[in-house]
Amino acid sequence: MGTRGPIPKRSEERRRVNKIDGPDLAKAPSEPPADLPDLPEPDGLWHPIATQWYLSLRESGQAAFYQPSDWAMARYAAELMSRGLQSDRPPNGQYVAALNSVMASLLTTEGDRRRARVELERRQTGPKLATVKPLDAYRDLASG
């Protein structure tokens, strides 16, 4: 997984359509998969933000790629997050970096997913716009 350089664009935003070196793009719907395994409930002692983050993973499309070990890592990250949020001391940079690293390995942000060549298909919102195929055909006829 590449971690350096700018975050790649989404596939529909790219101009180049020729093959890019590296693994193929994996796509998944942005809704949670229907066949999620029985997952452990969040710990009742966790900070509310850590609980919300953990539960949000169940509702995210990248959950389709998660294995049991990934869910165990998510519980670990939520525990770390909760301890940091409940602590009286402000978090230090090393703690924040470690937590961000664990969260990045779970592909929790759009940038992390793009770097790993995983793309969640966005839901279509609003009416579908008409295509320009008739205009293209008319232009071809007019140009001879």
C-alpha positions, 0 to 999 in steps of 0.5 A: 500500500502506497503511503507517500505522495498525493492521494490518488483521484477517484476513478471517475475523476481521472482523465487517463483511462489506460492501465495504471501500474499496480494492482487493479482497483477493488470496488465495493458498494458504500453500504455495509455488506449484508452478510456481516459476521456476528461482531462483538458489541462495543465495550460499555466502558468505552468513550462515546466517540470510540463507540461511535467510531467502532459502530460506524465501521459496521455501516461502512462499505469497506467492512466487505473486505474485513476479516475477523482479525480486522475486527479485532484490530478495530476493537483494539483501536477503539480501546486505544482511542477510548483510553486516550479520550478518557485520560486526564493528560492531553494526548501526545504526538506519538500516541496520535500517530500510532492511533492514526496508523491503526485506523489507516490500516483499517482503511477508515478514510477515503484517502487510505482507501484510494492509496490501497486502490479500494473504492466505495461506489457512491450512491446516486443522488438526484435524477439521472442526467440525460446522456449526450449520445444523440448530440454526438451522433448528430455532430458526426452526421453533420461533419460528414 
